């Protein structure tokens, strides 16, 4: 399907996410078109790797606030004790290291869009403070007294919201909810996505290699497909990818690792992604299952780009 009327974007990476042959994705994009000109808050739901970040960028790039900044906050990556300083900013002298005033993310996003990635990672205390700023449309920097007006579209993302967010905060951020289907539920998009990724590298792919891509379940979704293509391009010296260019997609991770199909880091990344999926991104529970602390889990999440 060609890019929708209002979803004409210049960034080639974003264009991949507004072309689809899948009926569910077409319906989703039609909903996106309807909200572009309406200044409503949006919640993006979907598994890790489905493209929530790209949807947020597309909505901003095509929406009413496109001439103003898009500011992203990775809620899982910022330590809880630093989150307030990051989002609200602070005045000089507020604490020992505050040698100058710092402008917070909310202030940076004035007039534009603020994107809370992985919003369910926020602690209950931080959720309450964020809710207050959203409700009152104003805030103050840490250590300050001046009230600053807050005017930005809010886009949030999560793999799940069940039992993780305060109801009142959830009501504020999900005026419109967009659930992005996983790649395994839209196999007709695998070929055009793969060819689009390859076209920018001036490479092609043969029929047998395409069939391998179609037969795989893609637990890491579009992000995993892109990573597989990137790796294959590095391995294949010719202009056409063949089955030999691709990893053997085994359903047994131990077998895949021992046969040299996955590195240790890839194996760890896949296991962490699967645990987070099964725990609905409950980081404390996932860390317990993995036998590591929450801080280490968040560090590995950033390292492997797990959304």
C-alpha positions, -999 to 999 in steps of 0.1 A, spaced: 0 0 0 14 34 -8 20 59 19 -13 73 32 -24 108 21 -14 125 53 15 102 62 40 115 36 73 114 54 108 122 40 128 100 63 133 66 45 133 47 78 98 61 86 85 53 52 89 16 60 62 20 86 36 36 65 36 10 37 19 -22 44 -2 -50 28 -17 -61 61 -53 -52 68 -47 -46 106 -19 -23 98 -39 -4 72 -67 1 98 -41 13 123 -27 38 98 -61 51 90 -66 58 127 -32 75 128 -44 98 100 -75 107 119 -55 119 150 -28 138 132 -47 171 132 -62 166 166 -40 174 196 -48 143 216 -24 122 237 -16 88 223 -5 55 238 14 30 216 12 -6 226 31 -35 211 58 -61 216 95 -51 217 107 -43 182 74 -37 164 83 -1 157 67 20 185 95 45 182 90 49 145 53 54 149 59 81 175 83 99 151 58 95 122 29 109 142 51 139 152 66 144 118 31 145 101 11 160 129 0 196 139 32 201 160 57 190 134 75 223 133 83 221 170 107 196 189 101 159 195 117 151 228 121 114 238 124 102 274 135 66 279 117 59 312 135 26 319 169 40 312 168 70 336 175 61 373 145 69 395 166 93 416 175 113 385 142 113 367 128 144 382 159 164 373 157 151 338 121 158 332 116 190 352 151 205 352 167 223 381 181 256 392 217 263 399 227 253 434 198 229 439 223 202 449 261 198 450 266 191 413 241 217 401 266 243 389 242 258 364 205 258 355 194 228 336 164 229 313 142 197 317 127 176 290 92 190 295 105 225 289 125 214 259 93 199 243 73 232 246 49 234 216 60 201 202 57 164 213 71 146 243 75 108 239 76 87 271 91 54 259 84 24 282 62 45 305 53 15 327 89 16 340 81 47 361 78 42 398 44 50 415 59 81 430 72 94 397 39 86 380 21 108 406 45 137 399 41 133 361 4 131 364 3 164 383 23 182 356 0 168 329 -32 177 348 -22 212 357 -2 218 325 25 234 345 55 225 367 85 241 384 122 232 381 137 215 411 149 242 435 129 268 417 98 289 424 88 300 389 58 281 375 64 271 339 35 263 315 35 229 299 21 226 263 30 195 243 14 165 228 21 134 248 29 101 231 37 71 254 46 36 246 45 3 265 45 -34 258 17 -37 284 -1 -15 308 -19 -41 329 -14 -34 366 15 -11 360 1 24 357 -21 45 379 -56 46 365 -57 83 365 -24 86 346 -35 60 321 -67 79 314 -46 110 307 -21 94 283 -43 71 263 -70 93 248 -62 72 217 -46 38 220 -28 23 190 -18 -14 192 8 -23 167 6 -60 156 37 -82 158 55 -91 126 44 -127 128 8 -116 125 15 -97 92 38 -120 72 28 -103 40 50 -73 52 82 -93 56 92 -93 19 86 -55 13 103 -46 46 133 -68 38 135 -54 3 133 -19 15 161 -24 40 182 -40 12 174 -13 -14 191 13 7 222 -8 7 219 -16 -31 214 -53 -24 188 -79 -35 176 -112 -22 168 -145 -39 136 -165 -35 150 -192 -12 164 -166 12 130 -148 12 113 -180 20 136 -185 50 125 -150 62 89 -159 58 92 -192 77 107 -176 108 85 -163 137 104 -131 144 102 -128 182 122 -96 179 98 -83 152 108 -56 127 139 -47 147 152 -82 145 145 -84 108 165 -52 103 194 -66 124 194 -99 104 195 -79 71 223 -57 84 243 -87 95 237 -106 62 248 -76 42 281 -75 61 286 -113 55 276 -115 18 301 -100 -6 278 -103 -36 249 -81 -46 223 -108 -38 215 -124 -5 211 -161 -5 203 -187 22 240 -189 30 239 -152 39 213 -157 66 215 -174 100 199 -208 104 167 -199 122 165 -227 147 137 -229 173 162 -244 198 183 -215 211 210 -239 226 213 -257 193 215 -224 174 242 -211 197 263 -243 196 261 -244 159 275 -209 157 243 -193 145 240 -170 175 267 -153 195 265 -153 233 252 -118 233 225 -127 208 214 -156 230 213 -134 261 194 -107 242 168 -131 230 163 -147 265 159 -113 281 134 -102 255 114 -134 260 114 -130 298 103 -94 295 75 -104 271 62 -131 294 63 -108 325 46 -80 305 77 -58 310 76 -61 348 113 -53 353 114 -63 390 99 -98 382 120 -102 351 152 -94 370 142 -120 396 137 -147 370 170 -138 353 189 -138 386 201 -102 383 192 -70 399 169 -44 383 197 -20 375 217 -47 357 186 -56 337 180 -20 326 217 -17 316 214 -49 294 182 -36 279 200 -5 268 229 -25 256 208 -47 234 183 -21 223 154 -39 237 123 -17 236 
